Amino acid sequence: MSLVLEEVKAKAEVYYGDKLCKEKSKLLLKEVGLPNGFLPLQDIKECECNRETGFVWLKQKNSRTHKFEQIGKLVSYGTEVTTYVEQNKIKSLSGVKAKELFFWITLNEICVDDPPTGKITFKTPTGLFRSYPVLALKVEEEVKEVKEN
C-alpha cells in the first residue's frame, strides 16, 4: 500500500525510470538549497513532486544502505521515501534511517543553516540531532564533454 494519497499524486509532476528520476531529484535538491548527494538511491522506479505543497515521493526497487564516507555514517533508504521540501529544509521525512552506534535511528528533518555556516543538521522524532559539513553530502556534477568539430 502506498503512503501517497491520490489527491496529492493528481497534482504532482511524475517521472519514471532511474536516470530521469535521479536527474530530477538532484535538480530539486539543488533548487531548495540542499546537497545533491543526500538521495543516493538506485533503481528508482518513480518520483513525484508537488511543487505547490513541496511533497516529494521517491520509489526504488529495493531498500538501499549507503555510507557517506566523509562522515563515516551509514544511512538506510527504504523502498519508498517521502518528504516535504522547502528552502534549505526537508521535513516530515519517512523511509530514511541513520546508524548510530548499534541502532538504526529514524530521521525526520534535515536543514542547512541559513545564513550559511557550511553545516547540515539531521534531526530525529525524539529531538536528537547531529550536524555535519554540507560538503560531506555533495557529489561532483557529471561534466558532459562536448566534442568540437
C-alpha positions in Angstrom: 0.0 0.0 0.0 1.4 3.4 -1.0 1.9 6.2 1.5 0.9 8.8 -1.0 -2.7 10.0 -1.2 -4.3 10.0 -4.7 -5.3 13.7 -4.3 -1.6 14.6 -3.8 -0.5 12.5 -6.7 -3.0 14.1 -9.0 -1.3 17.5 -8.8 2.3 16.1 -8.9 4.9 16.1 -11.6 5.6 12.4 -12.2 8.7 10.9 -13.6 9.6 7.3 -14.4 13.0 5.5 -14.7 16.2 5.6 -12.8 18.1 8.0 -14.9 15.4 10.7 -15.2 14.4 10.3 -11.5 18.0 10.7 -10.3 18.4 13.8 -12.5 15.1 15.4 -11.2 15.8 14.6 -7.6 19.3 16.2 -7.7 17.8 19.2 -9.5 15.1 19.6 -6.8 17.7 19.3 -4.0 19.8 22.0 -5.7 16.7 24.3 -6.2 15.9 24.2 -2.5 19.5 24.7 -1.3 20.2 21.1 -0.2 23.3 19.0 -1.1 22.8 17.0 -4.2 24.2 13.8 -2.7 21.6 13.3 0.0 19.5 10.9 -2.0 21.9 8.3 -3.4 19.1 6.0 -4.5 19.4 3.1 -7.0 17.0 1.6 -9.5 14.4 4.4 -8.9 11.1 3.4 -10.4 9.2 6.5 -9.9 9.5 10.0 -8.4 6.8 12.6 -7.9 7.0 16.2 -6.8 4.1 18.5 -6.0 5.7 21.9 -6.2 2.6 23.6 -4.7 2.9 21.7 -1.4 6.6 20.7 -1.6 5.6 17.0 -1.3 8.2 14.6 -2.8 7.9 10.8 -3.2 10.6 8.5 -4.5 10.1 4.8 -5.1 13.0 2.5 -5.7 13.0 -1.3 -6.4 14.9 -2.3 -3.2 15.9 -0.8 0.1 19.5 0.6 0.0 22.2 1.3 2.5 24.7 4.0 1.7 27.8 5.1 3.5 28.7 8.7 3.5 32.5 8.2 3.5 33.5 11.7 4.6 31.5 11.5 7.8 31.6 7.7 8.3 27.8 7.3 8.5 25.6 4.6 7.2 22.1 5.7 6.0 19.3 3.3 5.0 16.8 4.3 2.4 13.5 2.3 2.2 11.7 1.4 -1.0 9.6 4.5 -0.5 11.0 7.8 0.6 8.6 10.7 1.2 9.1 14.2 2.4 8.1 17.8 2.2 10.8 20.2 0.9 11.2 23.9 1.4 14.1 26.3 1.1 17.1 24.8 3.0 14.9 22.1 4.7 13.4 18.7 4.4 10.6 17.9 6.9 8.2 15.1 7.6 10.8 12.7 6.2 9.9 9.0 6.1 11.8 6.0 4.8 15.3 7.1 5.9 17.3 5.9 8.9 20.9 6.6 10.1 23.0 4.1 12.0 24.2 5.5 15.4 26.5 3.0 17.2 24.4 -0.2 17.1 21.0 1.3 16.4 19.1 2.5 13.4 17.5 5.8 14.1 14.7 7.3 12.1 15.4 10.7 10.6 12.5 13.1 10.1 14.1 16.5 9.4 17.2 17.9 7.7 18.1 21.5 7.4 21.0 23.6 6.1 22.0 26.5 8.2 20.7 29.9 7.0 22.7 32.1 6.9 25.2 29.5 5.6 27.7 28.1 8.1 28.7 25.1 6.0 26.7 22.8 8.3 23.7 20.5 7.7 21.7 19.2 10.7 19.8 15.9 10.8 17.0 15.6 13.4 15.1 12.6 14.8 11.5 12.5 16.0 12.8 12.3 19.6 14.6 15.6 19.3 18.2 14.2 18.9 20.3 15.8 16.3 23.7 15.8 14.7 25.4 18.4 12.4 27.9 17.7 9.7 29.7 19.6 7.0 27.4 20.2 4.0 30.3 19.2 1.7 30.2 15.6 3.0 26.8 15.1 1.2 27.7 16.8 -2.1 28.7 14.9 -5.2 30.6 16.2 -8.1 28.3 17.1 -11.0 28.9 15.0 -14.1 30.6 17.0 -16.7 29.4 16.3 -20.2 32.2 16.6 -22.7 31.3 18.3 -26.0 33.5 17.4 -29.0 34.4 20.3 -31.2 34.1 19.7 -34.9 
